[in-house]
């Protein structure tokens, strides 16, 4: 038995390692294709680019490992079934579950290693990748200027239609918004072309603009002067301006940011989740109290002097005084207790208009505050949901390796086909279902459409019943689906109907 377990485990490990290397090679090339625009022509050292893709490998393992387990399981057990090795095992009294025993122990061990990897190695690699891209953008300003969108610099925003030339130093159709100390856009500069000129000895980048226009708002305290000269504009052939890029000589691997959810391990995620939840509750409670105070709702009604009440009741007996009371402005302390009409009738017509306008403005201001706070809280709650998803995703990744093994091993025994052909196609199709379910669940959980815990476990929850079903079918030597039994039942049903019609 020990010899058989070693044989099965060695075959599986061979398929596992070879599949892992091939799939990792494919995913690395896909990553190079995705990031080629960010690094090509930026003057980066080949060692920096190599380190970046080396740091990307742990993150790619999160995608490669489940597919590797699925493919290796199908290849191993498909080859056993194709070469009638399973038939020999069963003839010797060895069941499928007994043949899988050594691999089940190995998969449990692999699941533990995967969790350690997801909890320690992947967060560190994510931190390295994010900070390296951030530092590259600082050191190489052309990399920080994206085509077609505004890129923020110190005190300005820059947008270009295209970048070309060596290190993307030449710019086309440049638009610059310069900001004041209060972060207000006061100056707009437009140019047909531009050029970035840098020096290793200087921390300043010179931007040379050609053939453009300059617009600037005039800030003047004198209203008459502002009406006469609201803005200034000019045309230029060449305009030079300096852009300060801080930390020009910094280490590209310096780590300054570590607060993203994918950069944290389980203990830190749990701590930050609790802090985020408490902060969100505190902010919502404080904002609710503020809104209630602004509305004046649920405020305590002041006690009215009994002497004043008796005096008002005495006045209501007089019709003339009641008429005078209706046409005059009355305070809350002088409102008769028996009054049940429209409170607006207690005020004059011009006062009613003022009250209505004040109420409208108050409601409008409160709704504006609520909309702004809602946007802020949506972002805060999304951060909290991301932390919950990242926490459970670490556990789901480890368990998914075990689940996909129980999908691939019996599936290989059922299809009875080894090699790279059909097993590869089946494995890729199953993995695509697993992967895209995970992607959709992740996006929906971030937006709050489904609970983050459900989003993290959805793919594994769907694959688990499939693994149980396939294991039962493979154990009893049945195919994927018993089409023959279904057809027999349909035939019997029609035969029964024909007999009933004849009778």
C-alpha positions in Angstrom: 0.0 0.0 0.0 2.8 2.4 0.8 4.4 1.7 -2.5 1.0 2.5 -4.2 0.6 5.7 -2.3 4.1 6.8 -3.3 3.4 6.0 -6.9 0.2 7.9 -7.0 1.7 10.9 -5.1 4.7 11.0 -7.4 2.6 11.0 -10.5 0.4 13.8 -9.1 3.4 15.9 -8.0 4.9 15.5 -11.5 1.7 16.8 -13.1 1.3 19.4 -10.5 4.7 20.9 -10.8 4.8 20.8 -14.6 1.3 22.4 -14.8 2.2 25.0 -12.3 5.3 26.0 -14.3 3.5 26.2 -17.6 0.5 28.1 -16.2 2.8 30.6 -14.3 4.7 31.2 -17.5 1.5 31.9 -19.3 0.2 34.3 -16.6 3.5 36.1 -16.4 3.3 36.8 -20.1 -0.2 38.1 -19.7 1.0 40.4 -16.9 3.8 41.7 -19.2 1.2 42.4 -21.8 -0.9 44.3 -19.3 1.9 46.5 -17.9 4.0 47.0 -21.1 2.6 50.5 -21.6 3.5 51.5 -18.0 7.2 50.5 -18.3 8.1 50.7 -22.0 10.1 53.8 -22.9 10.3 55.1 -19.3 14.1 54.6 -19.0 13.8 52.1 -16.2 16.6 49.7 -15.3 16.0 46.1 -16.4 16.6 45.1 -12.8 13.7 47.3 -11.7 11.4 45.7 -14.3 12.6 42.2 -13.3 11.9 42.9 -9.6 8.5 44.2 -10.4 7.5 41.0 -12.2 9.2 38.9 -9.5 7.0 40.7 -6.9 4.0 40.0 -9.1 4.5 36.2 -8.9 2.9 35.7 -5.5 -0.2 37.6 -6.6 -0.4 35.5 -9.7 -0.2 32.3 -7.6 -3.6 33.2 -6.2 -5.0 32.5 -9.7 -2.6 29.8 -10.9 -2.7 27.5 -7.9 -6.5 26.5 -8.0 -6.2 25.9 -11.8 -3.0 23.9 -11.2 -4.7 21.6 -8.7 -7.7 21.1 -11.0 -5.6 20.3 -14.0 -3.1 18.1 -12.2 -6.0 16.1 -10.7 -7.7 15.6 -14.0 -4.4 14.6 -15.7 -3.4 12.2 -13.0 -6.6 10.3 -12.6 -7.5 10.5 -16.3 -4.2 8.8 -17.1 -4.9 6.1 -14.5 -8.3 5.4 -15.9 -7.1 5.5 -19.6 -4.3 3.0 -18.9 -6.7 0.7 -16.9 -4.7 1.2 -13.7 -7.9 1.9 -11.9 -9.4 -1.3 -13.1 -6.4 -3.2 -11.7 -6.7 -1.3 -8.4 -10.4 -2.1 -8.1 -9.7 -5.8 -9.0 -7.3 -5.8 -6.1 -9.9 -4.4 -3.8 -8.6 -0.8 -3.7 -11.5 1.7 -3.9 -11.2 5.2 -5.4 -11.3 6.8 -1.9 -8.4 4.6 -0.8 -6.4 5.5 -4.0 -7.0 9.2 -3.2 -6.0 9.0 0.5 -2.3 10.0 0.0 -3.4 12.9 -2.2 -6.1 14.0 0.3 -3.4 14.3 3.0 -1.2 16.2 0.6 -4.0 18.6 -0.4 -4.8 19.3 3.3 -1.1 20.1 3.7 -1.2 22.2 0.6 -4.3 24.1 1.9 -2.4 25.0 5.0 0.7 26.2 3.0 -1.7 28.2 0.7 -3.2 30.0 3.7 0.2 30.8 5.1 1.1 32.1 1.6 -2.0 34.2 1.3 -1.6 35.6 4.9 2.0 36.5 4.7 3.7 36.4 1.3 0.9 37.9 -0.9 0.3 40.9 1.4 4.0 41.7 1.3 4.2 41.4 -2.5 1.1 43.6 -2.9 2.8 46.2 -0.8 6.0 46.0 -2.8 4.1 46.3 -6.1 2.0 49.2 -5.1 4.8 51.3 -3.7 7.1 50.5 -6.6 4.6 51.7 -9.1 3.9 54.8 -6.9 7.7 55.6 -6.6 8.2 55.1 -10.4 5.5 57.6 -11.0 7.3 60.1 -8.8 10.8 59.6 -10.3 9.6 59.4 -13.9 7.1 62.2 -14.3 6.1 61.1 -17.8 4.8 57.9 -16.2 2.6 59.9 -13.9 1.0 61.8 -16.8 -1.7 59.6 -18.3 -3.2 60.2 -21.7 -6.8 61.5 -21.9 -7.2 62.2 -18.2 -6.1 64.9 -15.7 -3.1 64.0 -13.6 -2.6 65.8 -10.4 0.8 67.4 -9.5 1.7 69.9 -6.7 -0.6 72.8 -7.3 -1.7 71.9 -10.8 -3.5 69.3 -13.0 -2.2 68.3 -16.4 -4.0 66.5 -19.3 -2.5 65.5 -22.6 -4.0 63.8 -25.6 -0.8 61.8 -26.5 2.8 61.2 -25.4 5.5 60.1 -27.8 9.3 60.2 -28.4 12.1 59.1 -26.1 10.8 58.4 -22.6 7.5 59.9 -23.6 9.0 63.4 -23.2 7.0 65.0 -26.0 3.3 65.9 -25.3 0.5 66.8 -27.6 -2.5 69.1 -26.9 -1.6 70.0 -23.3 -4.2 71.5 -20.9 -3.0 72.7 -17.5 -5.1 74.0 -14.5 -3.1 75.9 -12.0 -4.7 76.1 -8.5 -4.5 78.7 -5.8 -3.7 78.1 -2.1 -7.4 77.4 -1.5 -7.4 74.7 -4.2 -9.4 76.8 -6.7 -8.6 76.6 -10.5 -7.5 80.2 -11.3 -5.4 79.7 -14.4 -5.8 77.7 -17.5 -3.0 77.1 -20.0 -3.5 75.4 -23.3 -0.7 74.5 -25.8 -0.6 72.4 -29.0 2.7 70.7 -28.0 4.9 70.4 -24.9 8.2 68.9 -23.9 9.5 67.6 -20.5 13.2 68.4 -19.9 14.9 66.9 -16.8 18.4 66.8 -15.4 20.0 64.4 -13.0 21.5 67.3 -11.0 18.1 69.0 -10.4 14.9 68.1 -8.7 12.9 70.3 -11.0 11.3 69.2 -14.3 11.0 71.9 -16.9 7.9 71.9 -19.0 8.3 73.8 -22.3 5.0 74.6 -23.9 4.7 75.8 -27.5 2.0 77.6 -29.5 -0.7 78.1 -26.8 -2.9 80.5 -24.8 -2.9 81.6 -21.2 -6.1 82.5 -19.2 -6.1 83.8 -15.6 -8.9 85.0 -13.4 -8.3 88.5 -11.9 -8.6 88.4 -8.1 -9.4 92.0 -7.0 -11.2 93.2 -3.9 -12.6 96.2 -5.7 -15.8 95.1 -7.4 -15.6 97.9 -10.0 -12.2 96.9 -11.2 -13.3 93.2 -11.3 -16.2 94.1 -13.6 -13.8 96.0 -15.9 -11.1 93.3 -16.0 -12.6 90.0 -15.0 -9.8 87.9 -16.5 -6.5 88.2 -18.4 -5.5 86.2 -21.5 -2.5 86.1 -23.7 -1.0 84.1 -26.6 2.5 82.7 -26.5 4.9 80.9 -28.8 7.0 79.4 -26.0 6.1 79.2 -22.3 8.4 77.6 -19.8 7.3 76.4 -16.3 9.0 74.3 -13.6 7.4 71.3 -12.0 8.8 70.2 -8.7 9.0 66.4 -8.3 9.9 65.5 -4.7 12.2 62.7 -3.7 13.8 62.6 -7.1 16.6 60.3 -6.0 14.5 58.0 -3.8 14.7 54.2 -3.7 12.1 52.7 -6.0 11.5 49.9 -3.5 10.9 52.3 -0.6 7.7 51.3 1.2 5.5 54.2 2.3 2.0 52.8 1.9 0.7 49.8 3.8 -2.9 50.6 4.6 -4.7 48.8 1.7 -6.7 45.7 2.5 -4.7 43.4 0.3 -1.5 44.4 2.1 -2.7 43.2 5.5 -2.7 39.8 7.2 -5.5 38.3 9.2 -4.6 39.8 12.6 -4.3 43.3 11.1 -7.5 42.9 9.1 -9.5 41.9 12.2 -8.1 44.9 14.1 -8.8 47.4 11.3 -12.3 46.0 10.6 -13.2 46.6 14.2 -11.8 50.1 14.1 -13.5 50.9 10.8 -16.9 49.7 12.1 -16.6 51.7 15.3 -15.6 54.8 13.3 -18.5 54.4 10.9 -21.0 54.1 13.8 -19.5 57.1 15.5 -19.6 59.3 12.4 -23.2 58.3 11.6 -24.4 58.9 15.2 -22.7 62.3 15.3 -24.2 63.3 11.9 -27.7 62.1 12.9 -27.6 64.2 16.1 -26.4 67.2 14.1 -29.2 66.9 11.5 -31.8 66.4 14.3 -30.6 69.6 16.0 -30.6 71.5 12.7 -34.2 70.4 12.0 -35.3 71.2 15.6 -37.2 67.9 15.6 -37.9 65.9 18.8 -37.1 68.9 20.9 -38.6 69.2 24.3 -41.8 71.4 24.4 -41.3 74.2 27.0 -43.7 74.3 29.9 -46.3 77.0 29.6 -47.2 79.1 32.6 -50.7 78.2 33.9 -51.5 81.8 34.4 -50.8 82.5 30.8 -53.0 79.6 29.7 -55.9 80.9 31.8 -55.5 84.3 30.4 -55.5 83.1 26.8 -58.6 80.9 27.5 -60.4 84.0 28.8 -59.5 85.9 25.7 -60.9 83.1 23.4 -64.4 83.8 24.8 -64.3 87.2 23.2 -65.0 87.0 19.4 -63.3 90.2 18.7 -60.1 89.3 20.6 -60.1 85.9 18.9 -60.2 87.7 15.5 -57.3 89.9 16.6 -55.4 86.9 17.7 -55.8 85.2 14.3 -54.5 88.3 12.5 -51.5 88.9 14.7 -48.2 87.1 15.2 -48.5 84.9 18.3 -45.6 83.2 20.1 -45.7 79.6 21.3 -46.3 80.7 24.8 -49.6 82.4 23.8 -51.1 79.7 21.6 -54.5 78.6 23.1 -54.5 75.0 24.2 -57.8 74.4 22.3 -56.5 75.7 19.0 -56.7 72.9 16.3 -56.5 74.8 13.0 -53.6 75.3 10.6 -50.7 76.9 12.5 -49.9 79.0 9.5 -53.2 80.9 9.9 -51.7 82.4 13.1 -49.3 84.5 10.9 -49.8 87.3 8.5 -49.6 86.6 4.7 -46.1 88.1 4.2 -44.8 86.2 7.3 -46.2 82.9 5.9 -44.2 83.4 2.7 -41.0 84.1 4.7 -41.6 81.0 6.9 -42.2 78.8 3.8 -39.0 80.1 2.0 -37.0 79.6 5.2 -38.3 76.0 5.5 -37.5 75.3 1.9 -33.9 76.6 2.3 -33.5 74.7 5.5 -34.7 71.4 3.9 -32.5 72.0 0.8 -29.4 72.6 3.0 -30.1 69.5 5.0 -30.6 67.4 1.9 -27.4 68.7 0.4 -25.5 67.7 3.7 -27.2 64.3 3.7 -26.2 63.6 0.0 -22.6 64.6 0.7 -22.4 62.5 3.8 -24.0 59.6 2.0 -21.2 59.7 -0.6 -18.6 59.8 2.1 -20.1 57.0 4.1 -20.5 54.8 0.9 -16.8 55.1 0.4 -16.1 54.3 4.1 -18.5 51.3 4.1 -16.9 50.0 0.9 -13.5 50.1 2.6 -15.0 48.1 5.4 -16.5 45.6 3.0 -13.2 45.2 1.2 -11.5 44.3 4.5 -14.2 41.7 5.2 -13.8 40.2 1.7 -10.0 40.1 1.9 -10.2 38.3 5.3 -12.5 35.5 4.1 -10.8 35.3 0.7 -7.6 34.0 2.4 -9.5 31.1 3.9 -11.5 30.5 0.7 -8.3 30.3 -1.3 -6.9 27.6 0.9 -10.1 25.6 0.9 -10.7 26.0 -2.8 -7.5 23.9 -3.5 -9.1 21.0 -1.6 -12.5 21.4 -3.2 -11.1 21.6 -6.7 -9.1 18.5 -6.1 -12.4 16.6 -5.3 -13.8 18.1 -8.6 -10.8 17.2 -10.8 -9.8 13.7 -9.4 -13.2 12.0 -9.9 -13.7 14.0 -13.2 -10.5 12.5 -14.5 -11.6 9.0 -13.5 -14.9 9.5 -15.3 -13.7 11.0 -18.6 -10.8 8.4 -18.7 -8.6 10.5 -20.8 -5.0 11.6 -20.0 -2.7 14.0 -21.8 -3.0 17.7 -22.5 -6.0 17.6 -24.9 -9.4 17.0 -23.4 -8.3 17.3 -19.7 -6.9 20.8 -20.4 -10.1 21.9 -22.1 -12.3 20.6 -19.3 -10.0 22.1 -16.6 -10.0 25.5 -18.3 -13.8 25.6 -18.7 -14.3 24.7 -15.0 -11.7 27.2 -13.9 -13.3 30.0 -16.0 -16.6 29.3 -14.3 -14.9 29.3 -10.9 -12.8 32.4 -11.7 -15.6 34.6 -13.2 -18.0 33.7 -10.4 -15.3 35.0 -8.0 -14.8 38.2 -10.0 -18.5 39.0 -10.2 -19.0 38.2 -6.5 -16.0 40.4 -5.6 -17.4 43.4 -7.5 -20.9 42.9 -6.2 -19.7 42.6 -2.6 -17.5 45.7 -2.9 -20.6 47.7 -3.9 -22.8 46.2 -1.2 -25.1 44.2 -3.5 -24.2 41.0 -1.7 -22.6 40.4 1.7 -18.7 40.3 1.5 -18.6 36.9 3.2 -20.9 35.4 0.6 -18.9 37.0 -2.1 -15.6 35.5 -0.9 -17.1 32.0 -0.5 -19.5 31.9 -3.5 -17.2 30.1 -6.0 -16.2 27.5 -3.5 -19.8 27.0 -2.4 -20.8 26.3 -6.0 -17.9 24.0 -6.7 -18.4 22.0 -3.4 -21.7 20.3 -4.5 -20.2 19.5 -7.9 -17.2 17.8 -6.2 -19.5 15.7 -4.0 -21.6 14.7 -7.0 -18.6 13.8 -9.2 -17.0 11.8 -6.3 -20.2 9.8 -5.9 -20.5 9.1 -9.7 -16.8 8.0 -9.9 -17.1 5.8 -6.8 -20.0 3.8 -8.4 -18.4 3.7 -11.9 -21.1 5.8 -13.4 -20.6 8.5 -16.0 -21.3 12.2 -15.7 -25.0 11.7 -16.5 -27.1 8.6 -16.9 -28.8 9.5 -20.2 -29.8 5.9 -20.8 -31.9 5.7 -17.7 -33.6 8.9 -18.6 -34.5 7.7 -22.1 -35.7 4.4 -20.7 -38.1 6.2 -18.3 -39.4 8.3 -21.2 -40.0 5.2 -23.3 -41.9 3.5 -20.4 -44.0 6.6 -19.9 -45.1 6.7 -23.6 -45.7 2.9 -23.6 -48.0 3.3 -20.6 -49.9 6.1 -22.3 -50.4 4.0 -25.5 -51.8 1.1 -23.4 -54.2 3.4 -21.7 -55.4 4.8 -25.0 -56.0 1.2 -26.4 -58.0 0.2 -23.4 
